[in-house]
């Protein structure tokens, strides 16, 4: 009986939330400024691109064209190698220990399927 009352209450709350959301939607023909008002402090309501917030990088544009991009690729390869070592040495053994533990209550059949599949995906 209480489960029905709880479900009825949840349905009513969901219906009220949907009604409230539809009442506060902008009209279909509204412009972007009417949809998303922003306090930018200027008259044109322009927002500075977030890409300008990122740092410039290690190299200048000239150094990148002169071969600095090779160093970026070497760093990327080094990081992928480090990630593979961490996965092989730490993540996969810990995953096997977790799947064999009794408190997690994973069936042996499921752990025999999932762990090799994850190992195959990471190798």
Residue, then its C-alpha position, 0 to 999 in steps of 0.5 A: x500500500x505504501x509503495x503505491x502511495x510512493x509511486x503516486x507521489x513520484x508521478x505527481x512530482x514528475x508531472x509538476x516538474x514537467x509542467x513547471x519546465x514547460x511554463x518557463x521555456x522561451x517561445x519557439x521564435x525567441x532569439x538567442x539573447x532572449x533565450x540565454x541572457x548574460x551579464x557581460x557588461x557591454x552593449x553587444x552582449x558578446x562573450x569572449x571565446x573560452x579558447x582564449x583562456x587556455x595557455x599559449x603553450x611551450x613554444x612560439x609559433x615559429x618554434x612550432x613550425x621549425x620542428x617543435x611539434x615533434x617534441x609534442x608528439x614525443x611527449x604524447x607517445x611517452x604518455x601513452x607508454x606510461x598509461x599502458x604500463x600503469x594499466x598492465x602493472x596496477x589496474x588489471x591486477x587490482x581488477x582481478x582482485x576486486x572481481x574475486x572478492x566475496x563482498x562485491x558479490x559478482x558471480x564467478x561466471x560474470x567475472x570470468x566474462x568481464x575481466x578478460x574482456x576488459x583486459x582485451x580492450x586495454x591491450 
